[in-house]
Amino acid sequence: MSSRPRAAWPLVAVFTAGYLAAYLLPTLVGRLSACLDLTPAQAGLVGSALLLSSASAGFALAGRAESFGACGPARAGLLLAALGYGCAALTTSMPLVIAGVVTGGFGSGAATAVASAGIAVRRDPHRTSSLGLLSVSATAGALYLTIPHLGGGHRLPFACIAVVALLVWPATSRLGGSSPACGTSPVRGRLPHRRSGLVLAGGMAVWSMAQNALWGVSGRIGAEQVGLSEVAVGAVFAAALGAGLLGVMGAGVLGARLGRALPIALGTVIIAGSIVLSSSAEGLGAFAAGEIAWNTFYPVVLTYLIGLAASLDARGRWAVLAGSAASVGTACGPLLGSVLSEQAGYTAMGLILGAATLLVAAPVTAVALHTGGRPLVPGSVRRRGGAPAALLAARGNGLSGAVPELGAPEQAVAEISVPALWRRRLVRSAFRTAGGGGQSNT
């Protein structure tokens, strides 16, 4: 029996710990601004530093998972996250807070990179990424319901992220079956689908920047423009993340029945409208509707983008690189949202972000159409008919198991010793089949 089903939950746990800081970004930025006397732009810059450090960890680990293994980087990343965020929670000194945020962000990025590489090599990366987003959405939703009632200034949200990292740390011992083993040689050779991968990575960077520009200032929109208390804003966010859970579950059930292009294109259009609605809201109803619609479709589209990146490379390099590019966009998001909201207002900010989201939908959807399926093992494609055979195998309805999945090792050729008597009989049989007809004297 395969160990893959047992290896899914450690990946989901590490993915949750790595992504949690980005999901709690509105609370982190808002509390830094309120409790440490920072301007919104300065608080957004601290949030951007966290996410940029996370992205740098992803770029540093991309393509090196096979040389480092999974357990070591995951453990180091979770330990750095716990130490960094714990340090930020225990001090009010801005230099120490920034140092802790950057350290914790690097740890989060390392954990996310390991989880992304592990998800990419699984039989169904879309399902596993859906479980990961389901887990992080549920965790963040519970914290949004809890944190506003406990106070604690900026300390509490950072402490929560550190505690989650420590709780997930023991799960890293079960990562051996989900990622390449330690001590193997690093991946060599060119990345496959380089043009599609670069377009996807660039599109995910812009897409994530637009999303997190809104997410980074959503708390301020609710408090300043709509006039809600922190408890009410937290309740709206919890409800929105609850809707996101339903969206992720729906994406998991839907799977690849509609392909990847249609969910990405349609979901991005709905997300753009939700951004405009949420940023221009002046009442609780419109604000809640925009946030709930946005959070419902954001993780849905993200699961398909992660699955698309995973399908481009058997060893998960594009999954890590595209995820790191998205983290760069995410890092720029809070600062961009803060600057746009201060200079142009929330409504104009929403229009700009919605337009950027729509513009990036076209190239990303084109990549999904161009690379519509998980290809065969490269050697098998060449031996069995090249690109047309790969296309038919990726889209056909053949028997499961007849086509090797991406990344599966090719079967070794076994040498069989044939006795001399049988060799002579095989030679005579070959002569008869070829039309030799005569008896051999051998």
C-alpha positions as CSV (number, residue, x, y, z in Angstrom):
1,M,0.0,0.0,0.0
2,S,1.1,3.5,-0.7
3,S,2.1,5.8,2.2
4,R,0.7,8.9,0.4
5,P,-2.6,9.1,2.2
6,R,-0.8,9.0,5.5
7,A,1.6,11.7,4.4
8,A,-1.1,14.2,3.5
9,W,-1.8,15.6,7.0
10,P,1.9,16.6,7.8
11,L,2.0,18.6,4.5
12,V,-1.3,20.2,5.4
13,A,-0.1,21.1,8.9
14,V,3.2,22.6,7.7
15,F,1.3,24.5,4.9
16,T,-1.1,25.9,7.6
17,A,1.8,27.2,9.8
18,G,3.5,28.7,6.8
19,Y,0.5,30.5,5.4
20,L,-1.1,31.7,8.7
21,A,0.8,35.0,9.0
22,A,-0.4,36.1,5.6
23,Y,-4.0,35.3,6.6
24,L,-3.7,37.3,9.8
25,L,-2.1,40.3,8.0
26,P,-5.0,42.7,8.6
27,T,-4.8,42.2,12.3
28,L,-1.0,42.3,12.4
29,V,-0.9,45.6,10.4
30,G,-3.8,47.1,12.3
31,R,-2.4,46.4,15.7
32,L,1.1,47.5,14.8
33,S,-0.4,50.8,13.7
34,A,-2.6,51.2,16.7
35,C,-0.3,49.9,19.5
36,L,3.2,51.1,18.4
37,D,2.2,54.6,17.1
38,L,3.0,53.8,13.5
39,T,1.3,55.4,10.5
40,P,-0.7,53.1,8.3
41,A,2.0,53.2,5.6
42,Q,4.7,52.4,8.2
43,A,2.7,49.5,9.5
44,G,2.0,48.3,6.0
45,L,5.8,48.4,5.3
46,V,6.4,46.1,8.3
47,G,3.8,43.7,6.9
48,S,5.5,43.9,3.6
49,A,8.9,43.1,5.2
50,L,7.4,40.0,6.7
51,L,6.0,38.7,3.4
52,L,9.1,39.7,1.4
53,S,11.3,37.7,3.8
54,S,8.9,34.8,3.4
55,A,9.3,35.1,-0.4
56,S,13.1,35.1,-0.2
57,A,13.0,31.8,1.7
58,G,11.0,30.3,-1.1
59,F,13.4,31.5,-3.7
60,A,16.4,30.2,-1.7
61,L,14.9,26.7,-1.4
62,A,13.4,26.4,-4.9
63,G,15.0,23.4,-6.6
64,R,17.0,22.4,-3.5
65,A,14.4,20.3,-1.7
66,E,16.1,17.1,-3.0
67,S,19.5,18.0,-1.6
68,F,18.2,19.2,1.8
69,G,15.3,16.8,2.2
70,A,12.0,17.8,3.8
71,C,12.4,17.4,7.5
72,G,15.4,19.6,8.0
73,P,14.1,22.8,6.2
74,A,10.6,22.3,7.7
75,R,11.9,22.1,11.2
76,A,14.3,25.0,10.8
77,G,11.6,27.1,9.2
78,L,9.0,26.4,12.0
79,L,11.7,27.0,14.6
80,L,12.6,30.4,13.0
81,A,8.9,31.3,12.8
82,A,8.4,30.5,16.5
83,L,11.5,32.4,17.6
84,G,10.9,35.4,15.3
85,Y,7.2,35.9,16.0
86,G,7.7,35.2,19.7
87,C,10.4,37.9,19.8
88,A,8.0,40.3,18.1
89,A,5.3,39.5,20.6
90,L,7.6,40.0,23.7
91,T,8.9,43.5,22.9
92,T,7.7,47.0,22.0
93,S,11.1,48.1,20.6
94,M,10.6,48.7,16.9
95,P,14.0,47.4,15.8
96,L,13.4,44.2,17.7
97,V,9.9,43.9,16.3
98,I,11.1,44.3,12.8
99,A,13.9,41.8,13.3
100,G,11.5,39.3,14.8
101,V,9.0,39.9,11.9
102,V,11.7,39.4,9.3
103,T,13.0,36.2,11.0
104,G,9.5,34.8,11.5
105,G,8.7,35.6,7.9
106,F,11.7,33.7,6.6
107,G,10.7,30.7,8.7
108,S,7.1,30.9,7.4
109,G,8.5,31.0,3.8
110,A,10.7,28.0,4.4
111,A,7.8,25.9,5.8
112,T,5.6,27.0,2.9
113,A,8.3,26.0,0.3
114,V,8.6,22.6,1.8
115,A,4.9,22.1,1.9
116,S,4.5,23.3,-1.7
117,A,7.2,21.0,-3.0
118,G,5.6,18.1,-1.2
119,I,2.1,18.9,-2.6
120,A,3.4,19.2,-6.1
121,V,4.7,15.6,-6.2
122,R,1.5,14.0,-4.8
123,R,-1.0,12.1,-6.9
124,D,-3.6,14.9,-6.6
125,P,-2.0,18.2,-5.8
126,H,-5.2,20.1,-6.2
127,R,-6.9,18.1,-3.5
128,T,-4.0,18.5,-1.1
129,S,-3.7,22.2,-1.6
130,S,-7.4,22.5,-1.0
131,L,-7.0,20.7,2.3
132,G,-4.2,23.1,3.2
133,L,-6.2,26.2,2.4
134,L,-9.1,24.7,4.3
135,S,-7.0,24.2,7.3
136,V,-5.4,27.7,7.3
137,S,-8.8,29.3,6.7
138,A,-10.3,27.5,9.6
139,T,-7.4,28.4,11.9
140,A,-7.4,32.0,10.9
141,G,-11.2,32.2,11.2
142,A,-11.0,30.9,14.8
143,L,-8.3,33.4,15.7
144,Y,-10.3,36.3,14.2
145,L,-13.2,35.3,16.4
146,T,-11.0,35.0,19.5
147,I,-8.3,37.7,19.3
148,P,-10.6,40.8,19.5
149,H,-12.0,39.6,22.8
150,L,-8.6,39.1,24.4
151,G,-6.9,42.4,23.9
152,G,-3.1,42.1,24.2
153,G,-2.1,44.7,21.7
154,H,0.2,43.6,18.9
155,R,1.5,40.8,21.2
156,L,-1.4,38.3,20.9
157,P,-1.6,37.7,17.1
158,F,2.2,37.3,16.8
159,A,2.2,34.9,19.8
160,C,-0.6,32.9,18.2
161,I,1.4,32.4,15.0
162,A,4.4,31.3,17.1
163,V,2.4,28.8,19.1
164,V,0.9,27.3,15.9
165,A,4.4,26.8,14.5
166,L,5.5,25.0,17.7
167,L,2.4,22.8,17.6
168,V,3.1,21.8,14.0
169,W,6.8,21.1,14.6
170,P,6.3,17.5,15.7
171,A,4.5,16.7,12.4
172,T,7.7,17.3,10.5
173,S,8.9,13.8,11.5
174,R,6.2,12.4,9.2
175,L,7.3,14.3,6.1
176,G,9.7,11.6,4.9
177,G,7.2,9.9,2.6
178,S,5.8,13.1,1.1
179,S,9.0,14.8,-0.2
180,P,12.3,13.7,-1.7
181,A,14.5,12.0,0.7
182,C,17.4,13.6,2.4
183,G,20.9,13.3,0.9
184,T,19.9,12.9,-2.7
185,S,21.6,15.0,-5.4
186,P,20.0,18.4,-6.3
187,V,17.8,18.7,-9.3
188,R,19.7,19.5,-12.5
189,G,18.7,20.5,-16.0
190,R,16.4,23.2,-17.3
191,L,13.0,23.8,-15.9
192,P,10.2,22.4,-18.1
193,H,7.6,24.8,-19.6
194,R,9.8,27.8,-18.9
195,R,7.7,30.4,-20.8
196,S,4.4,29.2,-19.3
197,G,6.0,29.1,-15.8
198,L,7.4,32.6,-16.1
199,V,4.0,34.0,-17.2
200,L,2.3,32.1,-14.4
201,A,4.8,33.3,-11.8
202,G,4.5,36.9,-13.0
203,G,0.7,36.7,-13.1
204,M,0.5,35.2,-9.6
205,A,2.8,38.1,-8.3
206,V,0.4,40.8,-9.7
207,W,-2.7,38.8,-8.7
208,S,-1.5,38.3,-5.1
209,M,-0.4,42.0,-4.9
210,A,-3.9,43.2,-5.8
211,Q,-5.5,40.7,-3.4
212,N,-3.4,41.5,-0.4
213,A,-3.5,45.3,-1.0
214,L,-7.2,45.0,-0.2
215,W,-6.7,42.4,2.6
216,G,-4.0,44.6,4.3
217,V,-6.4,47.6,4.6
218,S,-9.7,45.7,5.0
219,G,-9.6,46.2,8.7
220,R,-9.2,50.0,8.3
221,I,-12.0,50.1,5.7
222,G,-14.3,48.5,8.2
223,A,-13.2,50.7,11.1
224,E,-12.7,54.1,9.3
225,Q,-15.1,54.1,6.4
226,V,-17.9,51.8,7.6
227,G,-17.5,52.7,11.3
228,L,-17.4,49.2,12.8
229,S,-15.7,48.2,16.1
230,E,-12.8,45.8,16.1
231,V,-15.1,43.0,17.4
232,A,-17.5,43.6,14.5
233,V,-14.7,43.7,11.9
234,G,-13.4,40.5,13.4
235,A,-16.8,38.9,13.1
236,V,-17.1,39.9,9.5
237,F,-13.6,38.4,8.8
238,A,-14.5,35.2,10.6
239,A,-17.7,34.9,8.5
240,A,-15.8,35.7,5.4
241,L,-13.2,33.0,6.2
242,G,-16.0,30.6,7.0
243,A,-17.4,31.2,3.5
244,G,-13.9,30.6,2.2
245,L,-14.0,27.2,3.9
246,L,-17.1,26.4,1.9
247,G,-15.4,27.7,-1.3
248,V,-12.4,25.5,-0.8
249,M,-14.5,22.4,0.0
250,G,-16.5,23.1,-3.2
251,A,-13.2,23.4,-5.2
252,G,-12.1,20.1,-3.7
253,V,-15.3,18.4,-4.7
254,L,-15.3,20.0,-8.2
255,G,-11.7,19.1,-8.8
256,A,-10.6,19.1,-12.4
257,R,-14.1,18.4,-13.9
258,L,-14.2,21.9,-15.5
259,G,-10.4,22.1,-16.1
260,R,-8.4,24.9,-14.6
261,A,-9.0,27.7,-17.1
262,L,-12.7,28.3,-16.4
263,P,-12.5,28.4,-12.6
264,I,-9.5,30.7,-12.7
265,A,-11.1,33.1,-15.2
266,L,-14.5,33.2,-13.7
267,G,-13.3,33.3,-10.2
268,T,-10.9,36.2,-10.9
269,V,-13.8,38.2,-12.5
270,I,-15.9,37.7,-9.4
271,I,-12.9,38.6,-7.2
272,A,-12.4,41.9,-9.1
273,G,-16.1,42.8,-8.5
274,S,-15.8,41.9,-4.8
275,I,-12.8,44.2,-4.4
276,V,-14.7,47.1,-5.8
277,L,-17.7,46.4,-3.6
278,S,-15.8,46.0,-0.4
279,S,-13.6,49.1,-0.9
280,S,-16.5,51.4,-1.7
281,A,-18.8,50.1,1.1
282,E,-20.3,52.6,3.5
283,G,-22.5,50.2,5.4
284,L,-22.2,46.9,7.1
285,G,-24.2,45.0,4.5
286,A,-22.1,46.0,1.5
287,F,-18.8,45.6,3.4
288,A,-19.7,42.1,4.6
289,A,-21.0,41.1,1.2
290,G,-17.8,42.2,-0.5
291,E,-15.5,40.6,2.0
292,I,-17.5,37.3,2.1
293,A,-17.6,37.1,-1.7
294,W,-13.9,37.9,-2.0
295,N,-12.9,35.4,0.6
296,T,-15.1,32.7,-0.9
297,F,-13.5,32.8,-4.4
298,Y,-10.0,33.9,-3.4
299,P,-8.9,30.5,-2.0
300,V,-10.8,28.7,-4.8
301,V,-8.8,30.4,-7.5
302,L,-5.6,30.0,-5.4
303,T,-6.1,26.2,-5.2
304,Y,-6.3,26.0,-9.0
305,L,-3.3,28.3,-9.4
306,I,-1.3,26.1,-7.0
307,G,-2.4,23.0,-8.9
308,L,-1.5,24.6,-12.2
309,A,2.0,25.5,-11.0
310,A,2.4,21.9,-9.6
311,S,1.5,20.5,-13.0
312,L,4.4,22.3,-14.8
313,D,7.2,20.4,-13.1
314,A,7.3,16.9,-11.5
315,R,9.7,17.9,-8.8
316,G,7.8,20.9,-7.5
317,R,10.2,23.6,-8.6
318,W,7.6,25.7,-10.4
319,A,5.3,25.3,-7.4
320,V,7.9,26.8,-5.1
321,L,9.0,29.5,-7.6
322,A,5.4,30.5,-8.5
323,G,4.5,30.5,-4.8
324,S,7.5,32.6,-4.0
325,A,6.6,35.1,-6.8
326,A,3.1,35.3,-5.3
327,S,4.7,36.0,-1.9
328,V,6.6,38.9,-3.4
329,G,3.3,40.3,-4.7
330,T,1.8,39.6,-1.3
331,A,4.7,41.5,0.3
332,C,4.0,44.5,-1.8
333,G,0.3,44.4,-1.2
334,P,0.0,46.0,2.3
335,L,2.3,48.9,1.3
336,L,0.5,49.4,-2.0
337,G,-2.9,49.3,-0.3
338,S,-1.8,51.8,2.4
339,V,-0.3,54.2,-0.2
340,L,-3.3,54.0,-2.5
341,S,-5.8,54.4,0.2
342,E,-4.0,57.4,1.7
343,Q,-3.4,59.1,-1.7
344,A,-6.6,58.3,-3.6
345,G,-9.1,57.0,-1.0
346,Y,-10.5,53.5,-0.5
347,T,-13.0,53.7,-3.5
348,A,-10.3,54.7,-6.0
349,M,-8.0,52.1,-4.6
350,G,-10.6,49.4,-5.1
351,L,-11.1,50.4,-8.8
352,I,-7.4,50.3,-9.4
353,L,-7.0,46.9,-7.8
354,G,-10.0,45.5,-9.5
355,A,-8.7,46.6,-12.9
356,A,-5.3,45.1,-12.2
357,T,-7.0,41.8,-11.2
358,L,-8.9,41.7,-14.4
359,L,-5.9,42.4,-16.6
360,V,-3.8,39.6,-15.1
361,A,-6.7,37.1,-15.6
362,A,-6.0,36.8,-19.3
363,P,-2.4,35.6,-19.4
364,V,-2.9,33.3,-16.4
365,T,-6.0,31.7,-18.1
366,A,-4.0,31.3,-21.3
367,V,-1.3,29.3,-19.4
368,A,-4.1,27.1,-17.9
369,L,-5.4,26.5,-21.5
370,H,-2.0,25.9,-22.9
371,T,-0.9,23.4,-20.2
372,G,-4.3,21.8,-19.6
373,G,-3.1,18.5,-18.1
374,R,-0.4,16.8,-16.2
375,P,2.1,15.4,-18.8
376,L,3.5,11.9,-18.8
377,V,6.9,11.0,-17.6
378,P,9.2,12.7,-20.2
379,G,10.9,9.5,-21.3
380,S,7.6,7.7,-21.7
381,V,6.3,10.5,-23.8
382,R,9.2,10.3,-26.2
383,R,8.9,6.5,-26.5
384,R,5.1,6.4,-26.9
385,G,4.5,9.1,-29.5
386,G,5.8,12.5,-28.3
387,A,3.6,15.5,-27.6
388,P,0.4,14.2,-29.3
389,A,0.6,11.1,-27.1
390,A,1.1,13.3,-24.0
391,L,-1.9,15.4,-24.9
392,L,-4.1,12.4,-25.4
393,A,-2.9,10.8,-22.2
394,A,-3.5,14.0,-20.2
395,R,-7.0,14.6,-21.6
396,G,-8.2,11.1,-22.4
397,N,-10.4,8.8,-20.4
398,G,-8.1,5.8,-20.4
399,L,-7.8,3.3,-17.7
400,S,-6.4,4.6,-14.5
401,G,-2.9,3.3,-13.9
402,A,-2.2,2.8,-17.6
403,V,-0.5,6.1,-17.8
404,P,2.4,6.8,-15.3
405,E,1.9,9.9,-13.3
406,L,4.3,12.9,-13.5
407,G,7.4,12.3,-11.4
408,A,6.9,8.5,-11.1
409,P,10.2,6.7,-11.5
410,E,10.6,4.7,-14.7
411,Q,10.7,1.0,-14.4
412,A,14.2,-0.5,-14.4
413,V,15.1,-2.8,-17.3
414,A,15.7,-6.3,-15.9
415,E,18.2,-8.5,-17.7
416,I,16.9,-12.0,-18.2
417,S,19.4,-14.9,-18.8
418,V,18.2,-17.1,-21.7
419,P,19.7,-20.6,-22.0
420,A,21.5,-21.5,-25.3
421,L,18.8,-24.1,-26.2
422,W,16.0,-21.5,-26.0
423,R,18.1,-19.0,-27.9
424,R,18.4,-21.5,-30.8
425,R,14.6,-22.1,-30.7
426,L,13.9,-18.4,-30.8
427,V,16.2,-17.9,-33.8
428,R,14.5,-20.7,-35.7
429,S,11.1,-19.2,-34.9
430,A,12.2,-15.8,-36.1
431,F,13.4,-17.3,-39.4
432,R,10.0,-19.0,-40.0
433,T,8.1,-15.8,-39.2
434,A,10.3,-13.8,-41.6
435,G,9.5,-16.4,-44.4
436,G,12.7,-18.3,-44.3
437,G,10.7,-21.5,-44.3
438,G,13.7,-23.9,-44.4
439,Q,14.9,-25.9,-41.5
440,S,17.9,-24.7,-39.6
441,N,20.9,-27.0,-39.0
442,T,21.8,-25.2,-35.8
